[in-house]
Amino acid sequence: MRRRDFLRNTALASGALMIPAFLKPFEAFAASDISGYKNLVIIQLSGGNDGLNTIIPFGNDIYYQKRKTIAINQPDIIKLDDMQGLNPNLSALKEIYDQGWMSIINSVGYPNPDRSHFRSMDIWQTASDSNQFLSTGWIGRYLDSNCQNCTNPYTAIEVDDTLSYAMKGAKLKGIAVQDPNKLYQTTREPFFKDLVHEHDNVNLNEDNLGYLYKTMIETYSSADYIQQTTKTYNVGCDYPQTNLGGQLKMVSKFINSGLQTRVYYVSLSGFDTHVGQQNQQGRQLKIYGDAVAAFIKDLKQTGKLDDTLVMTFSEFGRRVEQNASNGTDHGTANNVMIFGGKLKKAGIYNNAPDLSQLDNGDLKYQIDFRDVYATLLDKWLNVNNSLILNRNFAGLNFV
């Protein structure tokens, strides 16, 4: 096979630039003790999930006044307190909530919000101000900051075939791995294998080898480590037969097999509910709730829940008042859901959204999303958040 044919036809051609430079040392610490190793799992709900019909402020009459046909009927709501409750499609999460493994943070956003899907997602993934354009993601900068010497390298894996902006740093990047076996088999294709071994004894730097060849060699090494580490572990719990269920099942396999990965990233789309919201959002919320509940119960059973923190976010919420198509349009502040076995403040973290004091029909944010990130960085990943977020954020107390 000619090189240009290989680059055009092989799956690695599209993913090569996503491969991190710090994966090669994996073999050196594959057998090390990882008890107490903390994992962060990020779930992205793409499209702008409607937070008001997710964590429902049923105790506020304004909710029903503004949403005459799409509001969730009170008898159907899974009550959490006198003011708020879960969408009935999230019924699988009630047990998780009752066990103290779930925290709900209301009214999360940022100043001068942007209602564009693409721009707002960029802001969340890069942790920028609304008028600031950054070329690196917040997790990527965490890798850059924390892995420069690679004496104890960390990594980040996205269970997908593409890598999100959040995972890309200036020097280091996460890796997109949807199927470890497929990645392994791809790197064992004859041309790829011969190319790697041809340069085994060459000093790897971008001047004499080229970045593409360099990442191919690192991919070869990484694919072997990931495949060999995970192949002996079989997930024992049942997961829903959905894409998100499969992604979280793979994360469970990674965590429980001992893969030394600090950050995992998965996503679920379909939340842009301008028309016929109740059914559309309901389907997606059920996919989300069932998959997360299975994942949390699985980690509890394997003893990994205390060492795992899960954060769910969406790029923005929806407007308070429904539109004429029985849906909702792009809004601003939203809720963030946190799951884990060692939450310092479980349940509802702060007050329900204020529906009487709106900003041109939109919720006013009360908590900057970067304070959520700061908490994850400072208290979970053990790195000073100001190094990643470009200035210091006080953080929160959910962990």
C-alpha positions in Angstrom: 0.0 0.0 0.0 1.4 3.4 -0.9 1.7 6.0 1.8 -0.8 8.4 0.4 -3.4 5.5 0.1 -2.7 4.6 3.7 -3.3 8.1 4.9 -6.5 8.4 2.9 -8.0 5.0 3.8 -6.9 4.3 7.3 -9.0 5.5 10.3 -5.8 6.8 11.9 -5.4 9.4 9.2 -8.4 11.3 10.6 -7.4 10.7 14.2 -3.7 11.0 14.2 -3.5 14.6 15.1 -5.6 13.9 18.2 -3.0 11.5 19.7 -1.3 12.9 22.8 2.5 12.9 23.0 2.5 11.6 26.6 0.8 8.2 25.9 4.1 6.3 25.1 5.2 6.1 28.8 2.1 4.2 29.7 3.9 0.9 29.7 6.3 2.1 32.4 3.5 2.5 35.0 0.9 0.0 33.8 1.5 -2.2 36.8 1.6 0.5 39.4 -0.9 0.7 42.3 -3.8 3.0 41.4 -5.9 2.6 44.6 -7.5 5.9 45.4 -6.9 7.2 41.8 -9.4 9.9 41.1 -11.4 9.9 37.9 -13.4 12.7 36.4 -16.1 11.8 33.9 -17.7 14.7 31.8 -21.0 14.2 30.1 -21.9 16.8 27.5 -25.6 17.3 26.5 -25.4 18.9 23.1 -28.0 21.2 21.7 -28.9 23.3 24.8 -30.8 21.1 27.2 -33.9 22.8 28.8 -32.9 22.9 32.4 -36.4 24.1 33.6 -38.0 20.9 32.3 -35.1 18.8 33.6 -35.0 20.0 37.2 -38.5 21.4 37.4 -39.3 24.4 39.7 -42.9 23.2 40.1 -43.3 25.2 43.3 -43.2 28.4 41.4 -46.5 29.4 39.6 -44.6 31.4 37.0 -43.2 28.2 35.6 -46.8 27.1 34.7 -47.8 30.6 33.5 -44.9 30.7 31.1 -45.3 27.2 29.8 -48.9 26.5 29.4 -48.6 23.5 27.1 -45.1 22.1 27.7 -44.9 22.3 31.5 -44.6 19.0 33.2 -47.8 18.2 35.2 -47.2 18.2 38.9 -48.5 14.6 39.5 -45.9 13.3 37.1 -42.9 15.1 38.7 -40.6 13.2 40.9 -40.5 15.6 43.9 -37.1 16.3 45.5 -38.3 19.1 47.9 -41.2 21.6 48.1 -39.9 23.6 45.1 -38.1 21.3 42.6 -38.4 17.8 41.2 -37.0 15.6 38.4 -38.5 15.1 35.0 -40.4 11.8 35.1 -38.0 10.5 32.4 -35.2 10.7 34.9 -36.9 8.3 37.3 -33.8 6.1 37.3 -31.9 8.9 39.0 -34.2 9.1 42.0 -32.4 6.2 43.8 -29.1 7.8 43.0 -30.3 11.1 44.5 -31.7 9.4 47.6 -28.4 7.7 48.2 -26.6 11.0 48.3 -24.7 10.5 45.1 -26.1 13.4 43.2 -25.8 17.2 43.5 -27.9 19.7 41.5 -26.3 23.1 40.9 -28.9 25.7 39.6 -28.5 28.8 37.5 -25.0 28.1 36.1 -23.8 30.4 33.3 -21.5 33.2 32.5 -21.6 37.0 31.9 -22.9 38.3 28.5 -24.0 34.9 27.3 -24.0 33.9 23.7 -27.0 32.0 22.2 -25.1 30.4 19.3 -24.6 26.6 19.8 -21.1 26.8 18.4 -19.9 29.8 20.2 -21.4 28.9 23.5 -20.0 25.4 23.3 -16.6 26.9 22.6 -16.9 29.1 25.6 -17.8 26.1 27.8 -15.0 23.9 26.3 -12.3 26.6 26.5 -13.5 28.2 29.7 -13.2 31.6 28.1 -15.0 34.9 28.7 -17.8 35.5 26.1 -15.6 38.1 24.3 -12.4 36.0 24.5 -11.3 33.5 21.9 -9.0 30.8 23.1 -7.2 28.1 21.0 -7.0 25.5 23.7 -9.5 23.6 25.8 -9.6 23.7 29.6 -8.8 20.0 29.9 -6.1 20.4 27.3 -4.5 23.2 29.4 -4.8 20.9 32.4 -2.7 18.4 30.5 -0.3 21.0 29.4 0.2 22.3 32.9 0.3 19.0 34.6 2.2 16.8 32.2 5.2 18.8 31.0 7.8 16.5 32.6 5.7 13.4 32.3 7.2 11.7 35.3 3.7 10.8 36.3 1.8 11.4 33.1 -2.0 11.7 33.1 -4.2 11.4 30.1 -7.7 12.2 28.9 -9.9 9.9 26.8 -12.9 10.8 24.8 -15.1 7.7 24.1 -15.9 8.8 20.5 -14.2 8.8 17.1 -13.5 12.6 17.3 -11.9 14.8 19.9 -13.7 17.7 21.5 -12.2 21.2 21.7 -12.1 20.8 25.5 -9.5 18.1 25.2 -6.9 19.9 23.1 -4.0 21.7 24.7 -1.2 23.7 23.1 1.3 20.8 23.6 -0.7 17.8 24.8 -4.1 16.4 23.8 -6.5 13.8 24.8 -7.2 10.8 22.7 -10.4 9.7 21.0 -11.0 6.0 21.5 -14.4 4.5 20.7 -13.2 0.9 20.6 -9.8 -0.2 22.0 -9.8 -3.4 19.9 -10.5 -1.5 16.7 -7.7 1.0 17.5 -5.4 -1.9 18.2 -6.2 -3.7 15.0 -5.8 -0.6 12.9 -2.4 0.1 14.3 -1.4 -3.5 13.4 -2.0 -3.1 9.7 1.1 -4.2 7.8 2.0 -0.7 6.4 1.4 1.0 9.7 3.4 -1.6 11.7 6.3 -1.5 9.2 6.4 2.3 9.3 6.6 2.3 13.1 9.4 -0.3 13.3 11.3 1.4 10.5 11.8 4.4 12.9 12.1 2.5 16.2 15.7 3.7 16.7 15.3 7.2 15.4 15.3 10.1 17.8 11.7 11.3 17.7 11.4 15.0 17.2 9.4 17.0 14.8 12.5 18.1 12.8 13.7 14.7 11.7 10.6 12.6 11.7 7.6 14.8 11.3 4.6 15.2 13.6 2.5 12.7 11.7 5.0 9.9 12.0 5.7 10.8 15.6 2.0 10.5 16.5 1.7 7.2 14.6 4.5 5.6 16.7 2.9 6.9 19.9 -0.4 5.6 18.7 1.1 2.2 18.1 2.4 2.1 21.7 -0.8 3.5 23.2 -3.1 1.1 21.4 -1.2 -1.8 22.7 -1.3 -0.6 26.3 -5.0 0.3 26.2 -5.9 -3.0 24.5 -3.8 -5.2 26.8 -4.9 -3.4 30.0 -8.6 -3.5 29.2 -9.1 -6.8 27.4 -9.2 -9.0 30.6 -11.9 -6.9 32.3 -15.6 -7.6 31.5 -18.2 -5.2 32.9 -20.6 -7.2 35.1 -23.5 -4.8 35.2 -26.3 -4.3 32.7 -26.3 -1.1 30.7 -29.1 0.2 28.4 -28.6 -0.5 24.7 -28.0 3.1 23.7 -25.0 5.0 22.4 -24.6 6.8 25.8 -25.0 3.5 27.6 -22.3 2.0 25.5 -20.0 5.0 26.1 -20.4 4.8 29.9 -20.0 1.0 29.8 -16.6 1.6 28.1 -15.6 4.2 30.7 -16.5 1.6 33.4 -14.2 -0.9 31.6 -11.4 1.6 31.5 -11.7 2.6 35.1 -12.2 -0.9 36.5 -9.4 -2.4 34.4 -6.9 0.0 35.9 -6.2 2.3 33.0 -4.4 5.3 34.4 -6.6 8.0 33.0 -7.8 11.0 34.9 -10.4 12.5 32.6 -13.1 10.8 30.5 -15.4 12.6 28.1 -18.7 11.4 26.6 -21.6 13.2 24.9 -25.3 12.9 24.0 -26.9 15.1 21.4 -30.5 15.9 20.5 -31.4 18.6 22.9 -32.2 21.5 20.5 -35.9 21.4 21.3 -37.5 24.3 19.3 -40.5 22.2 18.3 -42.5 19.5 20.2 -40.2 19.6 23.1 -41.9 17.3 25.6 -41.5 14.1 23.6 -38.1 15.0 22.1 -36.5 16.0 25.3 -38.2 13.3 27.2 -36.6 10.6 25.0 -33.1 12.1 25.4 -33.5 12.5 29.2 -34.5 8.9 29.6 -31.4 7.8 27.6 -29.3 10.0 29.8 -30.9 9.1 33.1 -30.9 5.3 32.5 -27.3 5.3 31.4 -26.0 7.4 34.2 -27.9 5.4 36.8 -26.4 2.2 35.5 -22.9 3.7 35.5 -23.2 5.0 39.1 -24.5 1.7 40.4 -21.8 -0.2 38.5 -19.1 1.9 40.1 -20.6 1.5 43.5 -20.6 -2.3 43.0 -16.9 -2.3 42.0 -15.8 0.1 44.7 -14.8 2.9 42.3 -17.6 5.4 43.0 -15.8 7.1 45.9 -12.9 7.8 43.5 -15.1 9.0 40.6 -16.8 12.3 40.0 -19.3 12.9 37.1 -20.2 16.3 35.8 -23.0 16.9 33.2 -23.4 20.2 31.4 -25.0 21.7 28.3 -23.9 24.8 26.4 -26.9 26.8 27.5 -30.5 26.4 28.8 -33.7 27.5 27.1 -35.9 30.6 27.4 -38.3 30.6 30.3 -41.4 31.1 28.1 -42.3 28.5 25.6 -42.5 29.4 21.9 -45.5 29.0 19.5 -44.3 25.5 18.4 -44.6 23.9 21.8 -40.9 24.2 22.3 -38.3 26.6 23.7 -35.7 28.7 22.1 -32.1 29.3 23.1 -31.6 30.7 26.5 -28.8 31.3 29.0 -28.3 29.8 32.5 -28.8 26.1 33.2 -28.3 23.4 35.8 -25.2 21.3 36.2 -25.5 17.8 37.7 -22.7 16.3 39.7 -22.5 12.6 40.7 -20.1 10.8 43.0 -19.6 8.8 46.1 -17.9 11.5 48.2 -20.0 14.6 47.6 -19.7 17.1 50.4 -23.1 18.7 49.6 -25.5 16.2 48.0 -29.0 17.0 46.9 -29.9 20.5 45.7 -26.9 22.7 46.0 -28.4 26.1 45.8 -31.8 27.9 45.3 -34.1 27.2 42.4 -33.8 29.6 39.4 -35.5 33.0 40.0 -38.3 33.2 37.5 -39.5 36.6 38.6 -36.2 38.5 37.9 -35.3 37.8 34.3 -33.0 39.4 31.8 -35.1 40.0 28.7 -36.9 36.8 29.2 -33.9 34.7 30.2 -32.6 33.4 33.5 -29.9 35.3 35.2 -26.9 33.2 36.0 -26.0 32.9 39.7 -22.9 30.7 39.5 -20.1 31.1 36.9 -19.5 27.7 35.2 -15.7 28.3 35.8 -16.4 28.1 39.5 -17.6 24.5 38.8 -14.4 23.9 36.8 -12.3 25.4 39.5 -13.7 23.0 42.1 -12.9 20.1 39.9 -9.4 21.3 39.3 -8.5 22.3 42.8 -10.3 19.7 44.8 -10.4 16.7 42.5 -7.5 16.9 40.0 -5.2 18.7 42.5 -4.0 21.5 40.3 -4.3 25.3 40.9 -7.3 26.4 38.9 -5.7 29.8 38.0 -3.0 27.9 35.9 -5.8 26.5 33.8 -8.6 29.2 33.8 -6.2 32.1 33.4 -7.3 33.7 36.6 -8.3 32.4 40.0 -11.9 31.3 40.7 -13.1 30.7 44.2 -14.9 27.5 43.5 -17.7 25.7 45.2 -18.2 23.2 48.0 -19.9 20.2 46.4 -16.8 18.1 46.9 
